[in-house]
Amino acid sequence: MNLFKTYYLDVLKKQYINFSGRATRKQYWLFVLFNIIVFAVLAFVLSFLGNTGNVLYYLCNLAVLLPSLAIAVRRLHDIDFSGWWLLLVCIPFLGSLIVLVLLLLPSTQGANRFDK
């Protein structure tokens, strides 16, 4: 439960739209993992509500969109790349693959241009 609070809830509460700074590989991927788990459970529970559940599910997705983008930008900052590299996902397949590889790279050692 402590991991969930630290790597998911704190990102949603304290860093909701914080696009500056850095996020380690562990921080980013645990946020993604918990996001997948939360939305899988949410989809299951809301599936019993029919169309109302669908609307609630998409509203929850919309609420988590900005924190997801923010932590991805901070992750790119951690490897000394600009957040603008996320726009590569607009290129079908290849762009998403490039961004995935970037998000998997290890952190830059020491300070970089995105440190506070």
N, CA, C and O atoms as a GROMACS GRO file, in nm:
protein
  464
    1MET      N    1   0.082  -0.120   0.000
    1MET     CA    2   0.000   0.000   0.000
    1MET      C    3   0.086   0.126   0.000
    1MET      O    4   0.048   0.228  -0.058
    2ASN      N    5   0.202   0.118   0.065
    2ASN     CA    6   0.291   0.232   0.070
    2ASN      C    7   0.344   0.266  -0.070
    2ASN      O    8   0.357   0.384  -0.104
    3LEU      N    9   0.374   0.163  -0.152
    3LEU     CA   10   0.419   0.187  -0.289
    3LEU      C   11   0.309   0.256  -0.369
    3LEU      O   12   0.336   0.349  -0.445
    4PHE      N   13   0.186   0.212  -0.352
    4PHE     CA   14   0.072   0.270  -0.422
    4PHE      C   15   0.058   0.418  -0.386
    4PHE      O   16   0.036   0.502  -0.473
    5LYS      N   17   0.070   0.448  -0.257
    5LYS     CA   18   0.058   0.588  -0.213
    5LYS      C   19   0.173   0.671  -0.268
    5LYS      O   20   0.151   0.781  -0.320
    6THR      N   21   0.294   0.620  -0.258
    6THR     CA   22   0.411   0.695  -0.298
    6THR      C   23   0.418   0.717  -0.449
    6THR      O   24   0.446   0.828  -0.495
    7TYR      N   25   0.392   0.613  -0.526
    7TYR     CA   26   0.415   0.620  -0.670
    7TYR      C   27   0.290   0.647  -0.752
    7TYR      O   28   0.300   0.670  -0.873
    8TYR      N   29   0.173   0.646  -0.690
    8TYR     CA   30   0.052   0.673  -0.767
    8TYR      C   31  -0.027   0.790  -0.708
    8TYR      O   32  -0.049   0.891  -0.775
    9LEU      N   33  -0.069   0.776  -0.585
    9LEU     CA   34  -0.152   0.880  -0.525
    9LEU      C   35  -0.077   1.012  -0.509
    9LEU      O   36  -0.134   1.119  -0.532
   10ASP      N   37   0.051   1.007  -0.469
   10ASP     CA   38   0.127   1.130  -0.454
   10ASP      C   39   0.147   1.201  -0.587
   10ASP      O   40   0.147   1.324  -0.592
   11VAL      N   41   0.164   1.125  -0.695
   11VAL     CA   42   0.176   1.186  -0.827
   11VAL      C   43   0.045   1.256  -0.863
   11VAL      O   44   0.046   1.367  -0.916
   12LEU      N   45  -0.067   1.191  -0.833
   12LEU     CA   46  -0.197   1.250  -0.865
   12LEU      C   47  -0.227   1.372  -0.778
   12LEU      O   48  -0.290   1.467  -0.825
   13LYS      N   49  -0.183   1.370  -0.652
   13LYS     CA   50  -0.214   1.480  -0.560
   13LYS      C   51  -0.113   1.594  -0.569
   13LYS      O   52  -0.151   1.710  -0.588
   14LYS      N   53   0.014   1.562  -0.556
   14LYS     CA   54   0.116   1.665  -0.539
   14LYS      C   55   0.176   1.714  -0.671
   14LYS      O   56   0.224   1.827  -0.679
   15GLN      N   57   0.175   1.629  -0.773
   15GLN     CA   58   0.240   1.666  -0.899
   15GLN      C   59   0.143   1.654  -1.016
   15GLN      O   60   0.181   1.609  -1.124
   16TYR      N   61   0.020   1.695  -0.995
   16TYR     CA   62  -0.086   1.674  -1.093
   16TYR      C   63  -0.049   1.729  -1.231
   16TYR      O   64  -0.061   1.658  -1.331
   17ILE      N   65  -0.004   1.853  -1.238
   17ILE     CA   66   0.036   1.910  -1.366
   17ILE      C   67   0.177   1.969  -1.358
   17ILE      O   68   0.204   2.074  -1.416
   18ASN      N   69   0.264   1.901  -1.288
   18ASN     CA   70   0.403   1.946  -1.275
   18ASN      C   71   0.484   1.887  -1.390
   18ASN      O   72   0.516   1.768  -1.391
   19PHE      N   73   0.516   1.970  -1.487
   19PHE     CA   74   0.592   1.926  -1.604
   19PHE      C   75   0.741   1.955  -1.590
   19PHE      O   76   0.818   1.928  -1.682
   20SER      N   77   0.783   2.010  -1.477
   20SER     CA   78   0.925   2.041  -1.458
   20SER      C   79   0.987   1.941  -1.362
   20SER      O   80   0.918   1.877  -1.282
   21GLY      N   81   1.118   1.929  -1.371
   21GLY     CA   82   1.188   1.835  -1.285
   21GLY      C   83   1.208   1.701  -1.353
   21GLY      O   84   1.198   1.689  -1.475
   22ARG      N   85   1.237   1.600  -1.272
   22ARG     CA   86   1.271   1.469  -1.324
   22ARG      C   87   1.191   1.361  -1.254
   22ARG      O   88   1.149   1.377  -1.139
   23ALA      N   89   1.169   1.250  -1.324
   23ALA     CA   90   1.106   1.131  -1.266
   23ALA      C   91   1.191   1.010  -1.304
   23ALA      O   92   1.221   0.990  -1.422
   24THR      N   93   1.229   0.932  -1.207
   24THR     CA   94   1.313   0.815  -1.235
   24THR      C   95   1.235   0.710  -1.312
   24THR      O   96   1.112   0.715  -1.323
   25ARG      N   97   1.308   0.615  -1.364
   25ARG     CA   98   1.245   0.505  -1.437
   25ARG      C   99   1.149   0.429  -1.346
   25ARG      O  100   1.039   0.393  -1.388
   26LYS      N  101   1.190   0.406  -1.221
   26LYS     CA  102   1.105   0.336  -1.126
   26LYS      C  103   0.977   0.413  -1.099
   26LYS      O  104   0.868   0.355  -1.097
   27GLN      N  105   0.988   0.544  -1.077
   27GLN     CA  106   0.870   0.627  -1.051
   27GLN      C  107   0.773   0.619  -1.169
   27GLN      O  108   0.653   0.601  -1.149
   28TYR      N  109   0.824   0.633  -1.289
   28TYR     CA  110   0.738   0.634  -1.407
   28TYR      C  111   0.668   0.499  -1.427
   28TYR      O  112   0.546   0.494  -1.443
   29TRP      N  113   0.745   0.391  -1.424
   29TRP     CA  114   0.686   0.261  -1.456
   29TRP      C  115   0.595   0.210  -1.345
   29TRP      O  116   0.500   0.136  -1.373
   30LEU      N  117   0.620   0.245  -1.220
   30LEU     CA  118   0.526   0.208  -1.114
   30LEU      C  119   0.397   0.287  -1.126
   30LEU      O  120   0.289   0.234  -1.099
   31PHE      N  121   0.407   0.414  -1.168
   31PHE     CA  122   0.285   0.491  -1.194
   31PHE      C  123   0.205   0.426  -1.306
   31PHE      O  124   0.083   0.413  -1.295
   32VAL      N  125   0.271   0.385  -1.412
   32VAL     CA  126   0.202   0.319  -1.524
   32VAL      C  127   0.139   0.188  -1.478
   32VAL      O  128   0.025   0.159  -1.513
   33LEU      N  129   0.213   0.108  -1.402
   33LEU     CA  130   0.160  -0.019  -1.353
   33LEU      C  131   0.035   0.001  -1.268
   33LEU      O  132  -0.066  -0.065  -1.288
   34PHE      N  133   0.044   0.093  -1.171
   34PHE     CA  134  -0.071   0.119  -1.084
   34PHE      C  135  -0.188   0.177  -1.164
   34PHE      O  136  -0.303   0.149  -1.133
   35ASN      N  137  -0.159   0.257  -1.264
   35ASN     CA  138  -0.264   0.312  -1.349
   35ASN      C  139  -0.337   0.200  -1.423
   35ASN      O  140  -0.460   0.202  -1.432
   36ILE      N  141  -0.264   0.105  -1.474
   36ILE     CA  142  -0.325  -0.009  -1.544
   36ILE      C  143  -0.412  -0.090  -1.447
   36ILE      O  144  -0.524  -0.128  -1.481
   37ILE      N  145  -0.360  -0.116  -1.328
   37ILE     CA  146  -0.435  -0.194  -1.230
   37ILE      C  147  -0.562  -0.121  -1.188
   37ILE      O  148  -0.670  -0.180  -1.185
   38VAL      N  149  -0.550   0.008  -1.156
   38VAL     CA  150  -0.666   0.086  -1.113
   38VAL      C  151  -0.772   0.089  -1.221
   38VAL      O  152  -0.890   0.072  -1.192
   39PHE      N  153  -0.732   0.110  -1.345
   39PHE     CA  154  -0.831   0.120  -1.452
   39PHE      C  155  -0.888  -0.016  -1.492
   39PHE      O  156  -1.000  -0.023  -1.543
   40ALA      N  157  -0.814  -0.124  -1.471
   40ALA     CA  158  -0.871  -0.257  -1.495
   40ALA      C  159  -0.980  -0.287  -1.392
   40ALA      O  160  -1.088  -0.336  -1.427
   41VAL      N  161  -0.953  -0.257  -1.266
   41VAL     CA  162  -1.053  -0.277  -1.161
   41VAL      C  163  -1.173  -0.185  -1.184
   41VAL      O  164  -1.288  -0.226  -1.169
   42LEU      N  165  -1.145  -0.060  -1.219
   42LEU     CA  166  -1.252   0.036  -1.245
   42LEU      C  167  -1.339  -0.009  -1.362
   42LEU      O  168  -1.462   0.003  -1.357
   43ALA      N  169  -1.277  -0.060  -1.468
   43ALA     CA  170  -1.354  -0.108  -1.584
   43ALA      C  171  -1.443  -0.225  -1.544
   43ALA      O  172  -1.557  -0.234  -1.588
   44PHE      N  173  -1.390  -0.314  -1.462
   44PHE     CA  174  -1.469  -0.429  -1.416
   44PHE      C  175  -1.590  -0.384  -1.334
   44PHE      O  176  -1.703  -0.428  -1.358
   45VAL      N  177  -1.564  -0.296  -1.238
   45VAL     CA  178  -1.672  -0.250  -1.150
   45VAL      C  179  -1.776  -0.170  -1.229
   45VAL      O  180  -1.896  -0.189  -1.212
   46LEU      N  181  -1.730  -0.081  -1.315
   46LEU     CA  182  -1.822   0.005  -1.389
   46LEU      C  183  -1.893  -0.068  -1.503
   46LEU      O  184  -1.991  -0.016  -1.558
   47SER      N  185  -1.846  -0.187  -1.539
   47SER     CA  186  -1.911  -0.261  -1.647
   47SER      C  187  -2.053  -0.302  -1.609
   47SER      O  188  -2.136  -0.329  -1.696
   48PHE      N  189  -2.081  -0.307  -1.480
   48PHE     CA  190  -2.214  -0.344  -1.434
   48PHE      C  191  -2.314  -0.228  -1.445
   48PHE      O  192  -2.434  -0.247  -1.427
   49LEU      N  193  -2.263  -0.108  -1.474
   49LEU     CA  194  -2.350   0.010  -1.481
   49LEU      C  195  -2.394   0.042  -1.624
   49LEU      O  196  -2.471   0.137  -1.644
   50GLY      N  197  -2.348  -0.032  -1.721
   50GLY     CA  198  -2.387  -0.008  -1.860
   50GLY      C  199  -2.325   0.120  -1.915
   50GLY      O  200  -2.207   0.147  -1.893
   51ASN      N  201  -2.405   0.199  -1.986
   51ASN     CA  202  -2.355   0.321  -2.049
   51ASN      C  203  -2.309   0.425  -1.948
   51ASN      O  204  -2.216   0.501  -1.975
   52THR      N  205  -2.373   0.429  -1.832
   52THR     CA  206  -2.331   0.521  -1.727
   52THR      C  207  -2.189   0.488  -1.682
   52THR      O  208  -2.109   0.577  -1.656
   53GLY      N  209  -2.160   0.360  -1.672
   53GLY     CA  210  -2.025   0.316  -1.636
   53GLY      C  211  -1.923   0.355  -1.739
   53GLY      O  212  -1.811   0.392  -1.705
   54ASN      N  213  -1.961   0.348  -1.867
   54ASN     CA  214  -1.869   0.389  -1.974
   54ASN      C  215  -1.834   0.537  -1.962
   54ASN      O  216  -1.718   0.576  -1.976
   55VAL      N  217  -1.934   0.618  -1.937
   55VAL     CA  218  -1.911   0.762  -1.923
   55VAL      C  219  -1.820   0.790  -1.804
   55VAL      O  220  -1.726   0.869  -1.815
   56LEU      N  221  -1.846   0.725  -1.691
   56LEU     CA  222  -1.761   0.744  -1.572
   56LEU      C  223  -1.618   0.698  -1.598
   56LEU      O  224  -1.522   0.762  -1.554
   57TYR      N  225  -1.603   0.587  -1.670
   57TYR     CA  226  -1.469   0.535  -1.702
   57TYR      C  227  -1.391   0.636  -1.785
   57TYR      O  228  -1.274   0.663  -1.758
   58TYR      N  229  -1.456   0.692  -1.887
   58TYR     CA  230  -1.386   0.788  -1.973
   58TYR      C  231  -1.358   0.920  -1.900
   58TYR      O  232  -1.257   0.985  -1.929
   59LEU      N  233  -1.443   0.960  -1.809
   59LEU     CA  234  -1.416   1.078  -1.728
   59LEU      C  235  -1.295   1.056  -1.637
   59LEU      O  236  -1.214   1.147  -1.618
   60CYS      N  237  -1.283   0.936  -1.582
   60CYS     CA  238  -1.166   0.904  -1.498
   60CYS      C  239  -1.039   0.903  -1.584
   60CYS      O  240  -0.934   0.950  -1.540
   61ASN      N  241  -1.049   0.849  -1.704
   61ASN     CA  242  -0.935   0.852  -1.796
   61ASN      C  243  -0.893   0.996  -1.827
   61ASN      O  244  -0.774   1.027  -1.830
   62LEU      N  245  -0.989   1.080  -1.849
   62LEU     CA  246  -0.962   1.220  -1.877
   62LEU      C  247  -0.896   1.288  -1.758
   62LEU      O  248  -0.807   1.372  -1.775
   63ALA      N  249  -0.938   1.254  -1.637
   63ALA     CA  250  -0.881   1.312  -1.516
   63ALA      C  251  -0.734   1.274  -1.496
   63ALA      O  252  -0.658   1.349  -1.436
   64VAL      N  253  -0.695   1.158  -1.546
   64VAL     CA  254  -0.558   1.109  -1.528
   64VAL      C  255  -0.469   1.143  -1.649
   64VAL      O  256  -0.349   1.115  -1.647
   65LEU      N  257  -0.525   1.202  -1.751
   65LEU     CA  258  -0.448   1.235  -1.872
   65LEU      C  259  -0.334   1.332  -1.844
   65LEU      O  260  -0.220   1.304  -1.881
   66LEU      N  261  -0.362   1.444  -1.778
   66LEU     CA  262  -0.256   1.542  -1.751
   66LEU      C  263  -0.146   1.488  -1.660
   66LEU      O  264  -0.028   1.509  -1.689
   67PRO      N  265  -0.179   1.419  -1.549
   67PRO     CA  266  -0.070   1.363  -1.468
   67PRO      C  267   0.013   1.260  -1.545
   67PRO      O  268   0.134   1.250  -1.524
   68SER      N  269  -0.050   1.185  -1.634
   68SER     CA  270   0.023   1.086  -1.714
   68SER      C  271   0.119   1.155  -1.810
   68SER      O  272   0.233   1.111  -1.826
   69LEU      N  273   0.073   1.262  -1.873
   69LEU     CA  274   0.161   1.338  -1.961
   69LEU      C  275   0.274   1.404  -1.882
   69LEU      O  276   0.389   1.406  -1.926
   70ALA      N  277   0.240   1.458  -1.765
   70ALA     CA  278   0.340   1.527  -1.683
   70ALA      C  279   0.450   1.432  -1.638
   70ALA      O  280   0.568   1.468  -1.643
   71ILE      N  281   0.414   1.312  -1.593
   71ILE     CA  282   0.519   1.220  -1.546
   71ILE      C  283   0.601   1.168  -1.664
   71ILE      O  284   0.719   1.139  -1.649
   72ALA      N  285   0.540   1.154  -1.782
   72ALA     CA  286   0.614   1.113  -1.901
   72ALA      C  287   0.715   1.222  -1.941
   72ALA      O  288   0.828   1.191  -1.979
   73VAL      N  289   0.674   1.347  -1.932
   73VAL     CA  290   0.766   1.458  -1.962
   73VAL      C  291   0.880   1.460  -1.861
   73VAL      O  292   0.996   1.477  -1.899
   74ARG      N  293   0.847   1.443  -1.733
   74ARG     CA  294   0.953   1.440  -1.630
   74ARG      C  295   1.047   1.321  -1.651
   74ARG      O  296   1.167   1.331  -1.623
   75ARG      N  297   0.993   1.210  -1.699
   75ARG     CA  298   1.077   1.093  -1.729
   75ARG      C  299   1.173   1.124  -1.843
   75ARG      O  300   1.290   1.087  -1.838
   76LEU      N  301   1.123   1.191  -1.946
   76LEU     CA  302   1.211   1.232  -2.056
   76LEU      C  303   1.316   1.331  -2.008
   76LEU      O  304   1.431   1.327  -2.052
   77HIS      N  305   1.279   1.420  -1.917
   77HIS     CA  306   1.376   1.513  -1.860
   77HIS      C  307   1.486   1.437  -1.786
   77HIS      O  308   1.602   1.478  -1.788
   78ASP      N  309   1.450   1.326  -1.723
   78ASP     CA  310   1.547   1.247  -1.648
   78ASP      C  311   1.655   1.188  -1.738
   78ASP      O  312   1.767   1.164  -1.693
   79ILE      N  313   1.622   1.164  -1.863
   79ILE     CA  314   1.723   1.112  -1.957
   79ILE      C  315   1.778   1.223  -2.046
   79ILE      O  316   1.842   1.196  -2.148
   80ASP      N  317   1.752   1.348  -2.006
   80ASP     CA  318   1.804   1.469  -2.072
   80ASP      C  319   1.745   1.489  -2.211
   80ASP      O  320   1.814   1.534  -2.303
   81PHE      N  321   1.617   1.457  -2.226
   81PHE     CA  322   1.543   1.484  -2.349
   81PHE      C  323   1.432   1.582  -2.316
   81PHE      O  324   1.380   1.584  -2.205
   82SER      N  325   1.396   1.664  -2.413
   82SER     CA  326   1.284   1.756  -2.396
   82SER      C  327   1.152   1.679  -2.396
   82SER      O  328   1.142   1.573  -2.457
   83GLY      N  329   1.053   1.733  -2.329
   83GLY     CA  330   0.921   1.672  -2.328
   83GLY      C  331   0.855   1.673  -2.464
   83GLY      O  332   0.761   1.597  -2.488
   84TRP      N  333   0.902   1.758  -2.553
   84TRP     CA  334   0.846   1.764  -2.688
   84TRP      C  335   0.864   1.634  -2.764
   84TRP      O  336   0.795   1.610  -2.863
   85TRP      N  337   0.956   1.550  -2.720
   85TRP     CA  338   0.977   1.420  -2.785
   85TRP      C  339   0.853   1.332  -2.774
   85TRP      O  340   0.838   1.237  -2.851
   86LEU      N  341   0.764   1.362  -2.681
   86LEU     CA  342   0.639   1.285  -2.669
   86LEU      C  343   0.552   1.299  -2.793
   86LEU      O  344   0.468   1.213  -2.821
   87LEU      N  345   0.571   1.406  -2.868
   87LEU     CA  346   0.492   1.425  -2.989
   87LEU      C  347   0.521   1.319  -3.096
   87LEU      O  348   0.447   1.306  -3.193
   88LEU      N  349   0.629   1.244  -3.077
   88LEU     CA  350   0.659   1.136  -3.171
   88LEU      C  351   0.549   1.030  -3.175
   88LEU      O  352   0.536   0.958  -3.274
   89VAL      N  353   0.469   1.021  -3.070
   89VAL     CA  354   0.362   0.922  -3.070
   89VAL      C  355   0.257   0.952  -3.176
   89VAL      O  356   0.173   0.868  -3.207
   90CYS      N  357   0.262   1.072  -3.233
   90CYS     CA  358   0.170   1.107  -3.343
   90CYS      C  359   0.209   1.035  -3.472
   90CYS      O  360   0.127   1.026  -3.564
   91ILE      N  361   0.330   0.984  -3.480
   91ILE     CA  362   0.373   0.906  -3.596
   91ILE      C  363   0.329   0.762  -3.570
   91ILE      O  364   0.374   0.701  -3.473
   92PRO      N  365   0.243   0.708  -3.654
   92PRO     CA  366   0.191   0.572  -3.628
   92PRO      C  367   0.303   0.469  -3.610
   92PRO      O  368   0.401   0.469  -3.684
   93PHE      N  369   0.287   0.383  -3.512
   93PHE     CA  370   0.372   0.272  -3.474
   93PHE      C  371   0.516   0.313  -3.444
   93PHE      O  372   0.561   0.296  -3.330
   94LEU      N  373   0.589   0.365  -3.540
   94LEU     CA  374   0.731   0.395  -3.521
   94LEU      C  375   0.752   0.499  -3.411
   94LEU      O  376   0.843   0.485  -3.329
   95GLY      N  377   0.669   0.603  -3.408
   95GLY     CA  378   0.683   0.706  -3.307
   95GLY      C  379   0.661   0.653  -3.167
   95GLY      O  380   0.736   0.686  -3.075
   96SER      N  381   0.559   0.570  -3.151
   96SER     CA  382   0.532   0.510  -3.019
   96SER      C  383   0.645   0.418  -2.976
   96SER      O  384   0.679   0.412  -2.858
   97LEU      N  385   0.701   0.346  -3.070
   97LEU     CA  386   0.812   0.257  -3.040
   97LEU      C  387   0.935   0.335  -2.995
   97LEU      O  388   1.003   0.296  -2.900
   98ILE      N  389   0.963   0.446  -3.061
   98ILE     CA  390   1.076   0.531  -3.023
   98ILE      C  391   1.056   0.587  -2.883
   98ILE      O  392   1.148   0.587  -2.802
   99VAL      N  393   0.935   0.637  -2.854
   99VAL     CA  394   0.906   0.693  -2.722
   99VAL      C  395   0.917   0.584  -2.615
   99VAL      O  396   0.969   0.609  -2.506
  100LEU      N  397   0.870   0.464  -2.645
  100LEU     CA  398   0.881   0.353  -2.549
  100LEU      C  399   1.028   0.325  -2.518
  100LEU      O  400   1.063   0.307  -2.401
  101VAL      N  401   1.111   0.320  -2.619
  101VAL     CA  402   1.254   0.296  -2.596
  101VAL      C  403   1.314   0.408  -2.512
  101VAL      O  404   1.393   0.382  -2.421
  102LEU      N  405   1.278   0.533  -2.540
  102LEU     CA  406   1.329   0.645  -2.461
  102LEU      C  407   1.287   0.633  -2.314
  102LEU      O  408   1.367   0.658  -2.225
  103LEU      N  409   1.162   0.594  -2.290
  103LEU     CA  410   1.114   0.582  -2.153
  103LEU      C  411   1.179   0.466  -2.078
  103LEU      O  412   1.178   0.463  -1.955
  104LEU      N  413   1.235   0.371  -2.152
  104LEU     CA  414   1.303   0.258  -2.089
  104LEU      C  415   1.450   0.284  -2.060
  104LEU      O  416   1.512   0.207  -1.987
  105LEU      N  417   1.507   0.390  -2.116
  105LEU     CA  418   1.648   0.420  -2.096
  105LEU      C  419   1.678   0.452  -1.950
  105LEU      O  420   1.593   0.505  -1.879
  106PRO      N  421   1.800   0.420  -1.905
  106PRO     CA  422   1.837   0.454  -1.766
  106PRO      C  423   1.854   0.605  -1.748
  106PRO      O  424   1.874   0.679  -1.845
  107SER      N  425   1.844   0.648  -1.625
  107SER     CA  426   1.855   0.790  -1.592
  107SER      C  427   1.992   0.846  -1.624
  107SER      O  428   2.092   0.773  -1.625
  108THR      N  429   1.996   0.976  -1.650
  108THR     CA  430   2.122   1.046  -1.667
  108THR      C  431   2.189   1.058  -1.531
  108THR      O  432   2.125   1.098  -1.434
  109GLN      N  433   2.314   1.023  -1.522
  109GLN     CA  434   2.385   1.033  -1.395
  109GLN      C  435   2.419   1.179  -1.367
  109GLN      O  436   2.464   1.251  -1.456
  110GLY      N  437   2.398   1.220  -1.245
  110GLY     CA  438   2.430   1.357  -1.205
  110GLY      C  439   2.327   1.456  -1.256
  110GLY      O  440   2.217   1.419  -1.297
  111ALA      N  441   2.365   1.582  -1.252
  111ALA     CA  442   2.274   1.689  -1.291
  111ALA      C  443   2.263   1.697  -1.443
  111ALA      O  444   2.357   1.664  -1.515
  112ASN      N  445   2.148   1.742  -1.489
  112ASN     CA  446   2.132   1.772  -1.630
  112ASN      C  447   2.058   1.905  -1.643
  112ASN      O  448   2.034   1.973  -1.543
  113ARG      N  449   2.024   1.943  -1.765
  113ARG     CA  450   1.965   2.076  -1.788
  113ARG      C  451   1.824   2.091  -1.731
  113ARG      O  452   1.772   2.202  -1.728
  114PHE      N  453   1.762   1.982  -1.686
  114PHE     CA  454   1.626   1.989  -1.634
  114PHE      C  455   1.620   1.984  -1.482
  114PHE      O  456   1.510   1.982  -1.426
  115ASP      N  457   1.733   1.983  -1.416
  115ASP     CA  458   1.732   1.987  -1.269
  115ASP      C  459   1.690   2.125  -1.223
  115ASP      O  460   1.712   2.226  -1.290
  116LYS      N  461   1.627   2.127  -1.106
  116LYS     CA  462   1.581   2.254  -1.051
  116LYS      C  463   1.695   2.332  -0.993
  116LYS      O  464   1.675   2.442  -0.942
   0.00000   0.00000   0.00000
